[in-house]
Amino acid sequence: MPRTEFISTGFYVPERVVRNEEFTQWMDTSDEWIRTRTGITERRWVADGQTGSDLAYQASQLALERAGMKAADLDCIIYCTLSPDYFFPGTGVFLQRQLGVPEIPCLDVRNQCTGFLYGLSIADAWIRTGQYKRILLVGSEVHSTGMDLTTRGRDLSVLFGDGAGVAILGPTTDEKRGVLSTHIYADGRYAELLFSESPASAHNPRISHADLDAGKQYAHMQGKEVFKHASTRMPQSVKLALESNGLTPQDIKLLIPHQANLRISEMVQKLLGLRDDQLYNNIQRYGNTTAGSIPIALDECVQAGRLQRGDLLVLAAFGSGFTWGSAAVRW
Ligand code: ACO
């Protein structure tokens, strides 16, 4: 059975840079609060009319070019997002249309910050079994159109940014390389702790004027609880990925944790006993781009030459659901 290799990667973030200071014109906050509590100094926001699938298209073009491939060479799209362009159809089809590859299957994955790892797990299974040979795996988000930019929403609105990252995956017969294992989990008992309540088919109407007045169109989060679970589940899932391959934290060349809060990453690093050079963070520049965060960081690392053939790469994420997981990859 072949293994799954990363053929190429790419990312795209919108041009508009929103620095922490900008938020002070809308709400009671400060650059100091945001930086010290989260590590974030700036994030990107889309222009009017720019969608998640537009961001994904730019990132995909780059990855295709780097792979020396045409869109027509793809045989499947897996599109991970918590901020779909529309309620339905899924966003993968809008990307497929822009890429001009009708008929290939498009699967939308809705697992929030763990989306890219859920998507990788599916892609890996399909590639190993030979069902598909060239999968475009996408993580793309537009958060900025759903932010409560008043003091009421300050705990969430300062955290998130827009952006897309992609990977093109395919089979390799090199036994020393490729995805070693993926590990994905969920616990729905905590679903409402990080939650977007409306609009939803659970209510009739899906959103009312009263809901809008109450700000129910905005996500809400019990930050401390989420923080607590994230900083235990992420190191736990990294350990699991290592143990199931007979590896230890010392073997890690690069750990890319989902970028939710720099303090969570620091906690993960400490609990695993990793050196600074074994871990990558870019939340400072992009905020939390949810399903986009791992592939954006991965592409930055690839372009910076931080991964060489055979290096051990570990990916880990935690997010709304709760969902969490990890993956171990020989680059
Ligand atoms: N500016 C200024 N003050 C603020 C802001 C802000 N932007 N946001 C909140 N505060 C205030 C709060 O209102 C609170 O005030 P109070 O004490 O008067 O009530 C105070 O700051 C402290 O708030 P805490 O919640 O204690 O702040 P904390 O140190 O926990 O940091 C944070 C909050 C950054 C949200 C943190 O809890 C966190 O990162 N949580 C986890 C996020 C995460 O991992 N999410 C998962 C992935 S996201 C996904 O899946 C979509």
Residues whose N, C-alpha, C, O or C-beta is under 5 A from the ligand:
A	BS01	ACO	D28 T29 S30 W33 R37 T38 Q112 C113 R154 D155 V158 G223 K224 V226 F227 A230 A260 N261 F318 G319 S320
